Amino acid sequence: MYFTREEKINFISVNITTYNRELLLKRALESVIRQKNIEMEIIVINDCSEDNTKDLLNEYKKKDSRIIFFSNKKNMGNAYSRNYALKKSRGQFIAFMDDDDEWIDSHKLEKQLKFLNENPQIKLLFSNVLIHNKYNTRKFFCFHPKNRKSYFLGKNNLIYSPTVLTYKNILLKINGFDENIKKGVDSDLFRNLIIRKNIKIDYLNEFTTKIYENHEKRMTNIKSRKEIFISLHSQIYTLKKYFFYFFIYPLEFARRIYYIVLLIKKLL
């Protein structure tokens, strides 16, 4: 379990990890700073960026004392950096922000904090999103899957991490993000919480966040053989990690095998 500083009640730690996204990070930070009527800190982990990210963070830190940033001595990856942010967080609640996205509702955290305090049985809250690419902006509406465990075992196209507000203590109970997985660390975290810890989740039926996809710096695009191998590793790792649960949900096992076959075909 990760050592953390003394927890502050009803205080939110916004966790951001960044790598070579100087121009995009500014937009994300501005959207976090605009949040109203809540107490928060903004923990940024600079994963050994080679651009001017560190200078940008120093400028923002001078303007807003809520911003605290740390720099990795070498590039450690998303999972390690997210756990580093968690380790440094003081809040009872954790929110995630991706460095290439933005919050479009300045009361996002306020609304989510109120919801979780009024519904203590819910341990993770997310929301609708706008998904923007160079062609259009579309709305994505959240929903409740008929079978949560089956749904998240096979995929995660429901929870976008920048929309999430959750409790730090439940993240600590699973030792944070799995640093062995190469891709899809956020999805794996939600899968772990929902399938193994059986936490109750819910969503705020509002558009709080804008997700940007298909820009040239987005890390989830599969553009090279190396990235295909990373995706393949993650699929196989997921099969091993949740092997017992795939016996219970064989259709999701077949879905994973199908993904693996598609990735192998990309290599041929």
Secondary structure, 3 states (H helix, E strand, C coil): CCCCCCCEEEEEEEEEEECCCHHHHHHHHHHHHCCCCCEEEEEEEECCCCCCHHHHHHHHHHHCCCEEEEECCCCCCHHHHHHHHHHHCCEEEEEEEECCCEECCCCHHHHHHHHHHHCCCEEEEEEEEEEECCCCEEEECCCCCCCHHHHHHHCCCCCCHHHCEEEHHHHHHCCCCCCCCCCCHHHHHHHHHHHHCCCEEEEEEEEEEEEECCCCCCCCCCCCHHHHHHHHHHHHHHHHHCHHHHHHCHHHHHHHHHHHHHHHHHHC
